[in-house]
């Protein structure tokens, strides 16, 4: 099973790229979605976050605005939050990979925004970085509810630069053009994965690629 890491800075189009990969038949594990699930009502991280950051849990779920106000400008608090969330997200990722391996899926993608920052590339056979011009990135992010220029600057300070991510990547997906262009780039990446052998996961049964996407013998 080949593991493709999918990453990129905020506002670069990772969610769109992940959705396209799913349509191509590539299962995707989304770290941000996992975090939302873990911090939502009844989530596995709620109790620990409530204990570490009193006043941030309401109605059995983490209030993301209150938590953000606590950790946004406090690197120590952010690291404390990461020590709670990262192991839980990794556990969900492992369960996802195990399930895909049992189904004999030949390739999967891990959508991890901070992949390089957390050394996640070590778990991947290849990495695709989603990128866009800075003006397009800024326009996308500032269109989000509650986002400001100062918040965006703070997020970017905690992330590796787009240029450095592109330099390290095996593949770069430019999303500043059309969705059709993004689809074509991702299609070429999926095609390129056919010739790669997964080395980060246990080898499984013979796997095949069909005209409709990923299948198994």
N, C-alpha and C positions, 0 to 999 in steps of 0.2 A: 504494500500500500504506500503510495507516494503522498507525502504531506506537503502541501503548499501553504506557506505563510502569506497572509494578505494583510498589508499594513499601509500606513500613510498618515500624514498629519491631519489635524482637525479640518473638516470641510473639504476634503479632497475627493470625496465620492466613494468611500469604502462600502457604504451600505448599498449603493447602486451596483457596484461591482460584485458584491457578494450575492445580491439577488440574481444577477445575470449568470453567475457561476451555478447557482442552484438550478436555473432554467436549463443550463447545459448538462445537468445531471451530476454535478459535483456537490456532494454534501458539504455544508459550511457550518462550523461552530463559531458563534459570534460571542466574543468575550463581553461586550457591552450588554448584550441581551441577557447573558448569564448574570451579570451584576444587577440588572434590574430585577431579575427573578429572585436573586438571593436577598435583595434589600426590600422586596415587596412584601405584601401581607403574608405572614407566616413563613417568610424566607429564612434560610438557614443562617444568615448573617445578622439578622435583626437584633437578637438578644445581645450578641457580642458588641455590636455597634452601639446599642443603647447603653451598655455598661461603660464602654470606653468614652462615649460622648453623650453625657446626660442631656436630656431635653430634645434629642434629635429623632426620637421615635414617637409617632402618633398613630393611634388606632391599629397597633400591631405591625406597622410598616415604617421604614425609615423615611423621614421627611427630607428629601434630597436638597431642598433649598436651605433648610436649617443646617444640614450637614455640610453643604458647600460653604456656607458662611463661616463655619468653624475651621475647615481644612484648607480653604482656597489660598490664604496668605500665610499659612503656618506649615512649614515643611515638616516639622516634627509630628504634627497631628496627621498630616497626609501619610507619612510613613507608617504611623500607627494604624491608620485605616487600611493601608495596603497589606500590612501583616495579617489583617483579618480576612480581607477579600481574596488576595491572590491564591492562597492554598485552596480555598473553596472553588474558585474559578478553575484552577488546575484540575481539581477532582472531577468537575463536570466535564472538562475537556477530555480527560482520560476515559470517562464513561462513554463519551461520544465516539472516541477512537476505537474503543473496544467493540461497541455496537457496530460500527462500520466494518471492522475487521471480521466480525462474525458473519456479516452479510457479504463478505468478500468484495467490498468496494475497492477498486484499484487506486482511486485518488480522492483526497479530501482537502478542504481548505480550512485554515484556522484564521479567522478574522480578529486580529489582535492590534488595537491602535498603538500600544506601546511595545510592540514586538522587539525592536532593537534595544529599547531602553531597559527592558527586563531580560535581555539575552534569550528571548524566545526563539531566535533563529536557530539555536542549537537543536531545537526539537523538529526542525523542518528540513525537508530535502531541497527545497527551493523557496525563494521569497519573491513575491510580486509587490511592488510599491505603487500605490495609486497616487497620482500627482496632478496638479493643475496650476495654472499661473497664479501668482500671489493675489492679483486683483480679483480673480474669480473666487479664490478661496475666501478672501475677506468678505466679499459680497454675500457668499453663501452663509458664512457663519453669523454675520451681523443681521441676517434676516431671521434668525432664530429668536424665539421669544425669550426675553430676559438677558440676551447677550449684549455686551458692550465692548467698545474698543479696549478698555482696560482689562476686562475678563479674557478677551482673546489674546492680548499680549501676555497675560499670565499663563495661559495654557501653552502658548508657543514657547515660553521660556522653559517649561518642563519637558518639552519634546525635542528630540533630535531634529536638526534642520532638514528640510525637504531635500536639499542638495546632497547632504550626507546619506540620507536614506536611499536616494536614487543611485548614489555611487556604490553602495553596498549591495544593491538588489541584483537578483538574477534576471528579473523582468521589470519593466516600468510601464505602467498603464496611464496614459495621458487622458484625463477626463475633461479637458477644457474645450473640446470640440462638440461633437454630437454623440448621442447615445449609440447610434449605429457604429460610429468610429470606436467607441469604447467596447462594444460587442465584438467587433472584428479583432481588436487587440487581445481580448480575453480568449477568443476562439483560437488564436494562434498559440497562446500559452497552453491551453488545454491540449492542443495538438502536440505541442513540444513535450508535454508530460508523458506522452505515449512511449517516448524513447528512454525515459528515466526509470531507474529501478529504485524503489523505496528502500532506504537504508536506516530510517529512524524508527521503523516499526517491524514487528515480527513478520517474516515472509509467510504468505498464506497460499491458498490454492491458486491455480491458474486463473488469471483475470483477463477479460477481453474488453475491447472498446467497440461500440456499435455506431452506426451512422446517427443514431439518436442520442448518443452520449455514452455514459458509462454503464456497463453491464457486467455480468460474470458468467462463466461457463457453467 
